[in-house]
Amino acid sequence: MADNNSLVGGQPLLRKLNYRVILVQVLVTLFLYINFLLITTFFMKHFFYTTMRYIFFANTLLSDCLILILTNTLLIMSYFPFTIQTWLCLIIYIVLSLYTFVTPVTLTAMTLERFVAICMPLRHAELCSTRRALHCILIIHSLSSIPCIVFLSVFFASATHSFYTQDRICSVEAFTIHRWQGHLRSAISQFYFSIMFITIVISYIKIMKVAKAASGENKKSTWKGLRTVILHAFQLLLCLIQLWCPVIEAAILQIDFMLYIDVRYFNYITFILVPRCLSPLIYGLRDDKFFLALKYYALCGLYKKKSYDFSS
């Protein structure tokens, strides 16, 4: 242990890691608290849990909360080396792999919902009903599970029985036995995110055409929807970059360990934490109805506004 400390800087590095872990705990706690308020607000209003876009919003919140809790747990386990058996790590990996895709796929579905609302307003009620929203949630989870199923099928074919009983620090790299498996995972992820990004870009172009032709209140509403689509695209871009992080980190690890620690910390903050705080910003604060309801329940009913109907 003394040798390892001397290699990476000893006590200064330990203090640096402790500071970083504490900072992450503060950020994660803050984001989870905000998400908890938003989820509570969602379930308190009938209008929210019967409207497709808010159902999708709640789905991203729940997914993000799960990802924040699990990734934060793995971060702590990696900074203060704590090993677990591979089979338990495998369960964590399956959940993380699934919900890593659930959030961006849901973002794409939310963009399509805005596309229908703005470009096909007469069919919006028919296409975006509560029943269809629940069906979409099932489809989203099904589509998100495909990459995990493919990768795990390859892993199960390569791993020996003794592999599952080994104690190790839990990480995604633990299940990459051969280099080509990492390339396969990356290729599947890039394919998914390319399709999603193209879908968002096409929706943006279509909404842009409607926005230019709209007038009055319709124009204001359309441009607001357009800005929402842009934020979704930015959020999806951050999720896409996240997929390249393990490749970059593995290359840097071969060069400099201290640089590897810095880059990994930066990637976690920028490409895991930041995208998870954009969902509350997009719908929790920018959406007038949701923001007023959030304010009302956060202040325990002390805030009221006559123009908002709290009876629905």
SULFENVEN-V809481 format. One record per residue. N is the residue number from 1. PSI is psi in degrees with one decimal (none if undefined). BURIAL is b if it has 16 or more other C-alpha atoms within 10 Angstrom, else e. D_LAST is the distance of its C-alpha to the last C-alpha in Angstrom with 1 decimal. Layout:
[[N/PSI/BURIAL/D_LAST] [N/PSI/BURIAL/D_LAST]]
This chain:
[[1/-40.7/e/61.6] [2/-38.4/e/63.8] [3/-43.0/e/64.8] [4/-41.8/e/61.3] [5/-39.0/e/60.4] [6/-30.8/e/63.4] [7/-34.3/e/62.5] [8/12.9/e/59.0] [9/0.4/e/59.9] [10/-137.6/e/59.8] [11/-40.6/e/58.0] [12/-42.1/e/56.8] [13/-41.1/e/54.8] [14/-43.3/e/53.5] [15/-38.4/e/52.3] [16/-43.2/e/50.7] [17/-41.5/b/48.9] [18/-42.2/e/47.7] [19/-43.3/e/46.4] [20/-42.2/e/44.6] [21/-41.9/b/43.1] [22/-42.7/e/41.8] [23/-43.4/e/40.3] [24/-39.7/b/38.5] [25/-39.3/e/37.2] [26/-46.3/e/35.7] [27/-45.3/b/34.0] [28/-43.4/b/32.7] [29/-42.3/e/31.4] [30/-47.8/e/29.6] [31/-40.1/b/28.0] [32/-37.6/b/27.1] [33/-44.9/e/25.5] [34/-45.1/b/23.4] [35/-37.5/b/22.4] [36/-42.3/e/21.6] [37/-42.3/b/19.2] [38/-42.3/b/17.5] [39/-41.3/b/17.4] [40/-44.3/e/15.9] [41/-41.2/b/13.1] [42/-46.1/b/12.6] [43/-11.6/e/12.4] [44/-17.3/e/10.2] [45/125.0/e/6.9] [46/-37.9/e/6.3] [47/-38.9/e/6.2] [48/-47.9/b/9.4] [49/12.7/b/11.3] [50/8.9/b/11.0] [51/130.4/b/12.2] [52/-48.1/b/16.0] [53/-32.0/b/16.8] [54/-30.8/b/14.7] [55/-43.5/b/16.2] [56/-40.8/b/19.6] [57/-45.5/b/18.9] [58/-35.2/b/18.4] [59/-41.5/b/21.5] [60/-37.2/b/23.5] [61/-46.6/b/22.5] [62/-41.8/b/23.7] [63/-44.8/b/26.7] [64/-39.1/b/27.6] [65/-43.9/b/27.4] [66/-43.3/b/29.8] [67/-42.1/b/32.1] [68/-43.9/b/32.2] [69/-46.8/e/33.1] [70/-45.0/e/35.7] [71/-36.0/b/37.4] [72/-39.0/b/37.6] [73/-44.3/e/39.2] [74/-34.9/b/41.7] [75/-46.2/b/42.4] [76/-41.4/b/43.4] [77/-30.4/b/45.5] [78/-34.8/e/47.3] [79/-32.8/e/48.0] [80/81.3/e/49.3] [81/110.8/e/50.9] [82/118.6/e/49.5] [83/149.7/e/50.3] [84/165.1/e/48.6] [85/148.6/e/49.8] [86/-35.9/b/49.1] [87/-35.2/e/47.2] [88/-39.4/e/44.6] [89/-34.9/b/44.5] [90/-41.0/b/44.1] [91/-44.1/e/40.9] [92/-41.9/b/39.5] [93/-41.5/b/40.6] [94/-46.5/b/39.0] [95/-46.0/e/35.5] [96/-42.3/b/36.0] [97/-42.4/b/37.4] [98/-51.2/b/34.5] [99/-11.6/b/31.7] [100/-32.3/b/33.8] [101/-28.1/b/33.2] [102/-44.1/b/29.6] [103/-53.8/b/28.3] [104/-34.5/b/30.3] [105/-38.1/b/29.7] [106/-38.4/b/25.9] [107/-40.5/b/26.4] [108/-41.5/b/28.2] [109/-38.1/b/25.5] [110/-37.4/b/22.9] [111/-41.9/b/25.5] [112/-35.2/b/25.8] [113/-41.5/b/22.1] [114/-35.8/b/22.4] [115/-45.9/b/25.6] [116/-42.3/b/24.0] [117/-36.1/b/21.1] [118/-41.7/b/23.8] [119/-21.2/b/26.8] [120/57.9/e/25.5] [121/-32.4/e/22.3] [122/-22.5/e/22.9] [123/2.3/e/23.0] [124/-46.1/b/20.2] [125/-36.2/e/17.7] [126/-46.1/e/20.7] [127/-22.5/b/22.0] [128/44.2/b/19.0] [129/169.3/e/17.1] [130/-42.1/b/15.8] [131/-44.8/e/19.1] [132/-33.4/e/21.2] [133/-43.2/b/19.6] [134/-38.5/e/20.8] [135/-40.1/e/24.1] [136/-37.1/b/24.4] [137/-41.7/b/24.1] [138/-41.7/e/27.0] [139/-41.3/e/28.9] [140/-46.1/b/28.5] [141/-34.6/b/29.9] [142/-47.4/e/32.6] [143/-37.5/b/33.7] [144/-22.6/b/33.6] [145/-17.7/b/35.8] [146/-49.2/e/38.6] [147/-39.0/b/40.3] [148/-42.1/b/40.3] [149/-43.6/e/41.8] [150/-48.6/e/44.5] [151/-41.3/b/45.5] [152/-33.1/b/45.6] [153/-41.8/e/47.7] [154/-40.4/e/50.2] [155/-45.9/b/50.2] [156/-31.8/e/50.8] [157/-20.4/e/53.7] [158/-29.6/e/55.3] [159/145.7/e/54.7] [160/165.6/e/57.1] [161/-37.6/e/56.3] [162/-22.4/e/57.5] [163/-35.6/e/55.1] [164/-18.1/e/52.1] [165/1.4/e/53.8] [166/147.8/e/54.7] [167/133.0/e/53.2] [168/162.8/e/52.0] [169/126.8/b/49.6] [170/126.4/b/46.5] [171/163.4/b/45.9] [172/-36.1/b/45.3] [173/-21.2/e/48.9] [174/-23.7/e/50.0] [175/8.7/b/49.1] [176/90.2/b/51.0] [177/-39.2/e/54.4] [178/149.4/e/55.8] [179/-37.9/e/55.2] [180/-22.4/e/54.2] [181/-38.3/b/51.2] [182/-40.1/b/49.8] [183/-38.6/e/50.5] [184/-46.3/e/48.8] [185/-42.1/b/45.6] [186/-41.0/b/45.6] [187/-43.8/e/46.3] [188/-43.9/b/43.4] [189/-43.8/b/41.0] [190/-37.6/b/42.3] [191/-47.5/e/41.9] [192/-50.0/b/38.3] [193/-26.7/b/37.4] [194/-44.9/e/39.5] [195/-43.5/e/37.5] [196/-41.2/b/34.2] [197/-40.5/b/35.6] [198/-40.8/e/37.0] [199/-43.8/b/33.6] [200/-40.6/b/31.9] [201/-44.9/e/34.8] [202/-42.6/e/34.7] [203/-40.1/b/31.0] [204/-44.1/b/31.6] [205/-43.8/e/34.5] [206/-44.4/e/32.5] [207/-36.2/b/29.6] [208/-41.8/b/32.3] [209/-42.2/e/33.8] [210/-38.4/b/30.6] [211/-39.1/b/30.0] [212/-30.6/e/33.4] [213/-15.2/e/33.0] [214/165.6/e/29.6] [215/158.2/e/29.4] [216/-135.9/e/27.2] [217/-36.2/e/23.5] [218/-38.6/e/24.0] [219/-42.4/e/26.8] [220/-44.7/e/24.8] [221/-40.0/e/22.0] [222/-43.0/b/24.8] [223/-33.9/b/26.8] [224/-41.4/e/23.9] [225/-35.4/b/23.5] [226/-42.1/b/27.3] [227/-34.3/e/27.4] [228/-42.0/b/24.9] [229/-39.2/b/27.3] [230/-43.0/b/30.2] [231/-38.1/b/28.7] [232/-41.2/b/28.2] [233/-42.2/b/31.8] [234/-42.0/e/33.0] [235/-41.6/b/31.2] [236/-35.7/b/32.8] [237/-41.4/b/36.1] [238/-40.5/b/36.1] [239/-36.5/b/35.4] [240/-44.2/b/38.3] [241/-33.5/e/40.7] [242/-32.9/b/39.9] [243/-23.0/b/41.6] [244/-13.5/e/44.8] [245/-47.6/b/44.9] [246/-36.7/b/46.7] [247/-45.6/e/49.4] [248/-43.7/e/49.9] [249/-40.5/b/50.0] [250/-38.5/e/52.5] [251/-41.0/e/54.8] [252/-33.8/b/54.6] [253/-31.6/e/55.3] [254/-15.6/e/58.7] [255/-52.8/e/59.5] [256/122.8/e/58.4] [257/-42.2/e/56.5] [258/-42.0/e/55.4] [259/-37.8/e/54.0] [260/-43.9/b/52.2] [261/-44.6/b/50.5] [262/-45.2/e/49.4] [263/-41.7/b/48.2] [264/-40.0/b/46.3] [265/-44.9/b/44.5] [266/-44.1/e/43.6] [267/-40.0/b/42.3] [268/-44.6/b/40.1] [269/-47.0/e/38.5] [270/-40.7/b/38.3] [271/-3.3/b/37.4] [272/-50.0/b/35.5] [273/-49.0/b/33.8] [274/-48.0/b/33.0] [275/-29.8/b/31.3] [276/-14.1/b/29.0] [277/-6.9/b/27.9] [278/-32.0/e/27.1] [279/-47.7/b/23.9] [280/-35.0/b/22.2] [281/-43.8/e/23.7] [282/-47.3/b/22.6] [283/-33.9/b/18.9] [284/-32.1/b/18.3] [285/-33.3/b/20.0] [286/-25.8/e/20.3] [287/119.4/e/16.7] [288/-47.7/e/15.1] [289/-44.8/b/11.4] [290/-37.7/b/12.7] [291/-41.5/b/15.3] [292/-40.6/b/13.3] [293/-40.4/b/11.1] [294/-43.5/b/14.6] [295/-41.7/b/16.2] [296/-48.9/b/14.0] [297/-32.3/b/14.5] [298/-32.3/e/18.1] [299/16.8/e/19.0] [300/37.6/e/17.7] [301/4.1/e/15.3] [302/-22.7/e/18.3] [303/128.6/e/16.8] [304/150.5/e/14.4] [305/126.3/e/14.2] [306/-30.0/e/13.5] [307/-7.9/e/12.8] [308/131.8/e/9.7] [309/108.3/e/6.3] [310/2.2/e/5.6] [311/-13.6/e/3.8] [312/none/e/0.0]]
